[in-house]
Amino acid sequence: MKKDCERSFRRKADLERHYSQLHTSAEQKAKFHCDWKKCQRAQDPFHRRDHQRDHYRDYHNEDLIRRGSSSREDEKWWSTRQVNLDWWRCARCLERVKVEEYNYRCPRCKTGCEQERQHYRTQ
């Protein structure tokens, strides 16, 4: 850790993120690759999972609901989403989950697909 860094944080998660982003060498930083093969970010990874999530949502128009949002997405937003009915992306671990094999429960982290997403996917 840099000795001259005097930042303080209320949440442990914020401190850990600060440390991993600013006080860790590039070789040691976590890397999160986009799993869309033709996407530039498949070779140029993100160093934060939340940026990877935003990328899937905003660049690939996936149906990931914004985390911590008190307002629900409206009909217009849902109409712009690219939904593959064969799989859905887990909002927690960001893995693709095959619907036929696992339904709406992520085998990796055991998180379920949000009811709102399931509703729009089955319409």
C-alpha distance (Angstrom), angle and dihedral (degrees) to the residues before:
residue distance angle dihedral
M1 . . .
K2 3.76 . .
K3 3.76 109.5 .
D4 3.80 93.0 -144.8
C5 3.81 94.2 54.9
E6 3.78 110.1 110.7
R7 3.80 99.5 171.5
S8 3.78 116.7 136.7
F9 3.77 129.9 -165.9
R10 3.78 135.6 -161.9
R11 3.77 94.5 -148.4
K12 3.79 123.5 56.9
A13 3.82 89.8 -141.6
D14 3.82 90.7 58.7
L15 3.80 91.4 50.8
E16 3.80 91.2 49.0
R17 3.80 91.6 49.2
H18 3.82 91.1 48.3
Y19 3.78 91.5 49.9
S20 3.81 94.6 46.2
Q21 3.81 93.0 48.2
L22 3.79 101.8 40.6
H23 3.79 107.1 22.6
T24 3.81 101.1 39.7
S25 3.78 125.2 83.6
A26 3.81 119.0 -112.6
E27 3.81 91.0 -111.3
Q28 3.79 91.9 55.8
K29 3.80 97.9 45.4
A30 3.77 118.4 107.6
K31 3.79 114.9 -104.3
F32 3.78 124.3 -147.4
H33 3.80 113.4 -169.5
C34 3.79 123.5 -160.6
D35 3.81 108.8 -114.8
W36 3.82 93.8 -145.8
K37 3.82 99.0 104.1
K38 3.82 97.8 -147.5
C39 3.80 93.6 47.1
Q40 3.81 117.6 107.6
R41 3.81 88.9 -134.5
A42 3.80 89.3 66.2
Q43 3.82 85.4 76.8
D44 3.81 98.2 26.0
P45 3.82 103.2 53.7
F46 3.77 131.2 -159.3
H47 3.78 119.0 -115.0
R48 3.79 93.2 -150.1
R49 3.79 126.2 55.3
D50 3.82 92.3 -144.5
H51 3.81 89.4 59.4
Q52 3.80 89.3 50.2
R53 3.83 89.2 51.1
D54 3.82 91.5 50.0
H55 3.81 89.1 48.9
Y56 3.82 92.4 54.8
R57 3.79 90.8 46.3
D58 3.81 99.8 42.7
Y59 3.81 105.5 27.2
H60 3.82 101.5 33.8
N61 3.83 93.3 29.8
E62 3.78 93.5 -130.1
D63 3.79 118.6 170.7
L64 3.80 96.2 -108.5
I65 3.78 109.8 144.6
R66 3.81 113.0 -134.2
R67 3.80 108.8 -99.5
G68 3.79 117.4 -118.4
S69 3.77 91.5 11.1
S70 3.78 115.0 146.7
S71 3.79 91.7 -165.3
R72 3.76 118.4 72.2
E73 3.77 122.0 -133.3
D74 3.80 113.2 -98.5
E75 3.82 131.6 -130.8
K76 3.80 91.7 -93.5
W77 3.81 91.3 56.1
W78 3.80 92.3 48.1
S79 3.81 90.7 50.9
T80 3.82 90.1 59.4
R81 3.82 95.4 53.5
Q82 3.80 122.4 109.0
V83 3.80 102.8 -136.5
N84 3.78 121.9 -172.8
L85 3.79 106.7 -160.9
D86 3.83 91.8 -156.0
W87 3.82 93.5 64.9
W88 3.79 143.8 11.8
R89 3.78 129.8 -158.0
C90 3.79 118.2 -116.2
A91 3.81 108.3 -122.3
R92 3.80 91.4 -146.4
C93 3.82 106.6 47.1
L94 3.85 96.7 13.7
E95 3.81 93.8 -130.7
R96 3.78 120.3 146.0
V97 3.81 109.7 -113.2
K98 3.81 120.5 -157.2
V99 3.81 108.1 -131.4
E100 3.81 95.0 -152.5
E101 3.79 92.0 53.3
Y102 3.82 103.6 35.8
N103 3.80 104.7 13.3
Y104 3.82 107.6 -151.7
R105 3.82 99.5 -28.3
C106 3.81 120.1 95.4
P107 3.82 110.5 -128.0
R108 3.80 92.1 -155.7
C109 3.81 102.9 53.2
K110 3.85 100.5 7.9
T111 3.82 92.2 -123.6
G112 3.78 117.7 146.2
C113 3.77 126.6 -132.6
E114 3.81 111.1 -102.2
Q115 3.81 115.5 -97.4
E116 3.80 91.5 -123.7
R117 3.81 91.5 55.2
Q118 3.79 92.1 47.0
H119 3.80 89.4 50.8
Y120 3.81 93.6 53.7
R121 3.81 92.7 42.3
T122 3.81 93.1 54.8
Q123 3.81 97.5 46.3
